[in-house]
Amino acid sequence: MTLKSPLDRVRDALRGQRAREKDIRNLVSNLPYEGLGKTKQPNRYFPGNAIKTTKYTLLLFIPMNLFEQFHRLANIYFVCLAILNFVPVVNAFQPEVALIPICVILSLAALKAAWEDFRRYRSDRKLNNTPCFIYSRKDKRFTKSRWKDVRVGDFVKVVCNEIVPADLLLLHSSDPSGVCHIETSNLDGETNLKQRRAMSGICISDPEFKPESFNTVVVCEKPNNNLNHFKCYVEKPDKDKVGTGIESLLLRGCKMRNTHHAVGFVVYAGHETKSMLNNNAPRYKRSKLERKLNTDVIFCVILLLSMCLVGALGHFLWLQALPSGPPYLVPDSNGHLDSPSLSGFYMFFTMIILLQILIPISLYVSIELVKIGQIYFITNDIDLHDDETDRRVQCKTLNITEDLGQIEYVFSDKTGTLTENKMVFRRCSIMGTEYPHKENAIRLAVLGEPESGEDVIFNQRPQPPLTGWSLDTEDITPDCTQHHHDNRHRSKVKGNAQSDVAFSSPLETEVIPDRKLLQQISRAGNCSGSQEIDPYLDFFLGLAICNTVAVSMATAQRQRRKPKRSRSILEDLVVEEDHFNPPVKKEDFEDTTGLQMCSLHAPSDTNSDNLSYEAESPDEAALVYAAKAYGFTLLNRTPDSVTLRLPSGEDLVFEVLDTLTFDSNRKRMSVLVRHPITREYVLYTKGADYAIMELLEHLSGKQKNIAAGTQHHLDCYAKDGLRTLCFTKKVVSYKEYESWSVNRQRALAAIDHREELVMDTAVQLETGLSLLGATGIEDRLQESVPDTIVALREAGIQVWVLTGDKPETAVNIGYACRLLEEEDLVINMSCKNKLVCTSILDCTLEEVRRYSEDPRNVDTTQGISLVIDGCTLTMALSSDLQDRFVDLAKRCRSVLCCRVTPLQKSRVVKMVREKLKVMTLAVGDGANDVSMIQAADIGIGLSGQEGMQAVMASDFAISRFKHLNKLILVHGHWCYTRLANMIIYFFYKNVAYVNLLFWYQFFCGFSGTTMIDYWLMIFFNLFFTSVPPIMFGIMDRDVSAEMLLGVPELYRMGQGAGEYTFSTFWVSMLDAFYQSLVCFFIPYLAYQDSDIDVFTFGTPLNTISLFTIILHLSIEIKAWTVVHWVIMLGSVALYFIVTLVYSAICVSCNPPSNPYWILQSQMADPMFYLLCIITTVVALMPRYMFHVLKNSIAPSPLVQARHLDRLDPSTRDEWMKEWKSFRSTSQVKRSRLSPPTSPTMETLADI
Amino acid sequence: MMATSYNAKDEDGRVTVCGPGGGPLLRGKKPENTALKQQRLAAWQPVLTAGTALPALFAVGLLFIPVGVGLFVTSNNIRELEIDYTGADASSPCFSCSQSFSWNSTRPCTCTVPFYLEQPYESNVYVYYGLSNFYQNHRRYVKSRDDGQLNGNEKSLTEPSKECEPYAYRDNEPIAPCGAIANSMFNDTLELFYNDPNGTKIQIPLNATGIAWWTDKHVKFGNPGGNDQNLSAAFQGTTRPVNWRRPVYELDSDRGNNGFVNEDFIVWMRTAALPTFRKLYRIIGKKDNVVPTLPRGNYTLEVVYNYPVRSFEGRKRVILSTISWMGGKNPFLGVAYIAVGAVCFFLGVVLLAMHHKCGNRNGDGDISN
């Protein structure tokens, strides 16, 4: 390597910069350049695969950390004060001592940063040194290397269960069809396997892949963080371009599954990989309370400045009034005395230093600590833990816990959020004939019954169910089952094992075929051979083919669950074939229903029952299972073919020509296959009814009837709350296909506007469809969804449901989950154009206004509900109608929006949030909810069946909708009241303490003297009184969880401003002023004209202040647990111990305060105790009386709840039951009347 | 962090392993069901209502009133006599002294103040001098001292702390004791005479020791090189404060009460908390149980008037006081206790009435509002 001039280097660096910034990158293989110097490498401009996530280096840690810390305003405030203290004319304390607080805070924060960085460093090192295989030209094989050695342009081999080290373009897979599976749970949390296929036309599909033969240029886009999109094409030497996308990209961090090995070409490495680019720091949200707190801090600043002004002015006047130089005025070293005005000016700054604690800087640190504690308790709540998936609630945003207590609007997705998203095939309509599947419905109804029903079923069937994935050892080995006491528990364990996959339990996926339909099919099967394919057969072919369901064998499935096994798949297979291949029995429902199912199933051997389907959407899985029930078994799916077993037992292999994947704009998907028998090109399309119906071919009479009939059935399904899909078919001529295919290829290879082009080609093909039929799939409500919604509404929260479903389906679900009540006045808004929309809106608004003003309606619970569809919503959201719409929505108890797009969801949330200035919460489970989740004040993700995008974007992640209940009603309430009270207390504490110093200024000529030792002042805030408020903020419990859940109305106390209002802040400020006055003037009067000295005077003041502050908190604490006692008593003990020790050892230290033996001499004086007692009593009397009177004369509901909490649990439960029944009976005339006095209530009066 | 998330996933990946012992080892993330983690710790949940506050209020009332009465009586039993000798108005015997004063005058000015004691003082009598409007608590003044020097530190003796400026050096000689506090030390001499009815004037012996804190005299303050040294040698090379007439080692003839451990000096150095203060000057010890310490009658206070107060419009007083367990005379605390007790009692009665009248409304469960 030759020595390069600096100029060359700069040029090279610039060129590298340009190469990295370019929109398109050309990458070539590194192999021809192997062994050459660095400057000869073609891909040298792109970063290597070594990652560094650490923020600091060893040498630069201190300056960098300090620089970062000084970005916080609070730290700058501290430093300024410390510097101010070094100016001799204004200093209030020893300058060195004034540095202590800032040093403590800075070094604590630095320590935390250092520790975190060290952890990052260690994990980086571990990751960088992970072994991997890189192809070496010299050795002509893949050699073992480490992750950090991987460069762009290398060939990397990944074997099964290994993690992919960089973003690889898949070139070769051990699978003959060029497919490999990856699990992306490290990236997005989704555990279903994803298929990736080797780039076709590039790799020479020899049994062994030869990287040397790779002589093409890979052209790809600039790295971005989108995990689901990748644009790239490969330019062969003959200028032939082959496009590909995410389907050929193995992402760094994924795990290779079910594939022996695969070889990929590194396109992005290290920090440019998609997973690293996705690696954002946790989001920082400011809670409403914190925003409000900041305004109060401003008030504190104003207060501080005015107090300083008083001090400065006072000093000036005091000096002016002095006749001549008294002996106690100390001139400066030259014997010169400053003029009164200059001294007054200096005094202003001295006062700032003196009274600095008035700005509660430590409040921010304390709030952070409190929130950590609160989150600890939330995540540890066993009620928010889902046994089935073994997931806890996750708090992703750490600082908005208290916002949970102020929610006024909840926006919820429907599918997967309110419902299970476990799809069950219920009914279908083929060629205009409805097949209701009554037997299936009966079976499902039995299943749906609560536990008792489940027990019965399990008792009947002691063996593990048919399908393979309940083979987990623990269910079979006797040793292991001992922990599962009953069958019900067992079923849960099983559920646990299955939940990874996007479909429901075996019992639910099982479909009992409709008898009539079976006959139809068998008739069709009998007369097969005729040219015309029966539409019934076609329908089921469509069901089985038109999807993206991946088929995996049960054994493979199982293998996936044991990732830690070091054995190869083959071994695994052998072992498991031996042990866990129980003879499958099909004894159950055929017998009871008496169907002739066996004739259909006869040819299907045990093999087909080992299949398991992995679908990205549960609907698809349900449909494939339904097809299977009728004998159309999907056996295998590769990118190029679909293998299907027909009822006759014949296996058919359909060549898949193209798959037009689902997107939310088209709302449909299609698969283009070549029929193996007829050799026709057939396009199967399925989709939402409104997305299909308009694409049907020109309808002839009979066809028209079918379409009308199907539409009728669809409406019926929707009314029953079923999800509907239409199935169509289209035969494409060869010529048509050829021309389309060219367009398609061009679109796929495009880099610019690729999405639009691809969609256009899809739309181009999906025309002139002929209707086959429709299906109705049930998505059952999650458990206790109605209860949760009712509870939320009782808590004063408006619940909106935003769904993409048809209005009929949505309304039905709305009734089922009690979002809509039977007696509600439901306003249905659906209009085609804006004019109509405006007038409807006006009319409704007028009507609703009149309705709510009608005195007869004041006391009724009858609410108004609004149902609005997507297209009307678009108009209502337009700027001129927005206000009216919001006004209307405000008056509605619940709002149901149907057929909304993800964008509309977020716009609705944003509009309500901004127009009504309310706290909003959005909950959803799918990718379509992400924008809504991000738009709301609090986004909650449901880790359900649809992957993890919602969870990734959310602030809190829960696993069931019902958990929302406790999260909001209990934790939200607690967090909010705790934090609000803590903050108010904190303000009070600082003001009460600092004012002591302020009052003293009136007696020392406003000279800035402190009568308390500075060390003790620091300790006072740092140790003696810091832990109790933090504990208060984490652990105080005003009302028990049972009570909060039982009486959701209690939640209303926190809404709006709740406990932390302008008035509470100022009341506590006034109280602080009063208390400091008392704490100062009672000792002052007692020691007036005595021989007490400055610091002896300060000692009782300090002690009294401690008692007052601690006891003030005692009044505020609602529930005293052991922890409370320990901390409160510990703080007082700490004060005395530290102060006694300090004043015993400090003989001539810390001038001028010199605390030697002061506290000791005070504690020997009875006056000290008498003073402490009376001052504390007088100081706390008003607050105590305020609480007493408020609780006695006008007790808030919370206080009443606390009364009830003190009763023993059984009485309390009884009361709650009574309260509930009272509430439900008085639905019509709402609780203006007081509820019946229960027997328990008399006893309450005596408490 | 992506880097860490790999490990995390590996750790808590839901792997169900059957241990060799056979029991399933469910490595779930299920939180522990403990009272602490589930926030179900047994708790005392007091609710402040009229009912619960009543006993507390009555208890406070019943406790405070007797204590207050006790304090009040104790305070009233203390004898105290204050004699103002500032000499601000012309009729005062010290008027001339107060007018013709300067720190530097060498000729002492004396004045005599007669007073009459109406009641005999039975126990030990504490003689205080009182100053008013003297801000011993001014920030700069409080700081102006060197505790190391006062503790007997040799180095501080020759190099006084910067805090002492501008009273650290005089003519390049270090000042001992340095600083403004020492410089402005009270230097009036007070003597008390009993005018016997038969005309003789008996000097009352005033005890100059035992007036400072024991810890101050024995721990905090110390002469350089120990208290038994020849003090004039120990203070060699230092000079007296500007306003002082004598150097520090000539404050008292008693060797144990001289130099920095002179008790008058120690008392002065304990800077007063409030601008009007008194400081213990002398103690008149009780002789025996038969004769009162100070019998009824005429007395004369002889003042060597050295200390100027006109510059700050202050006043000078002499206070003769007996003392009790609660210190000097101060009726405030007694009155405060009685008042607070009474208020609490009254509030208790009000609450009782309220509790009886509308206590039944409590907790009738009307939670909806």
Interface residues (C-beta under 8 A of the other chain):
Chain A: I51 T53 A92 R119 R120 S123 D124 K126 L127 I163 S185 N186 G253 S275 M276 N278 N279 L322 P323 S324 G325 P326 P327 Y328 L329 V330 P331 D332 S333 N334 G335 T350 F377 T379 N380 D381 I382 H385 D387 D390 R391 R392 D472 T473 E474 T477 D479 C480 Q482 H483 N496 A497 D500 R561 K562 P563 K564 W974 F1003 C1004 G1005 S1007 G1008 T1009 M1011 M1035 R1037 A1041 V1047 E1049 L1050 I1082 Y1084 L1085 A1086 Y1087 Q1088 D1089 S1090 D1091 I1092 D1093 V1094 T1096 F1097 G1098 I1115 K1118 A1119 W1120 T1121 V1122 V1123 H1124 V1147 S1148 P1151 P1152 N1154 Y1156 W1157 S1161 D1165 P1166 M1167 L1170 L1171 I1174 V1177 V1178 M1181 Y1184 M1185 H1187 V1188 L1189 N1191 S1192 I1193 P1195 P1197 V1199 Q1200 A1201 R1202 H1203 L1204 D1205 R1206 W1215 W1219 S1231 S1234 P1235 T1237 S1238 M1241 E1242 L1244 A1245 D1246 I1247
Chain B: M1 M2 A3 T4 S5 Y6 N7 K9 G13 R14 V15 T16 C18 G21 G22 G23 P24 G28 K29 K30 P31 E32 N33 L36 K37 Q38 Q39 L41 A42 A43 W44 Q45 P46 V47 L48 T49 A50 G51 T52 A53 V60 F64 V67 L71 Y128 G130 F134 Y135 Q136 N137 H138 R139 R140 Y141 V142 K143 S144 R145 D146 D147 G148 L150 N151 N153 S161 E163 E165 P166 Y167 A180 N183 S184 W213 T215 V219 K220 N243 V267 R270 T271 A272 A273 L274 P275 T276 F277 R278 K279 L280 R310 S311 F312 E313 G314 W325 M326 G327 G328 N330 F332 L333 A336 Y337 V340 V343 C344 L347 L351 M354 H355 C358 G359 N360 R361 N362 G363 D364 G365 D366 I367 S368 N369
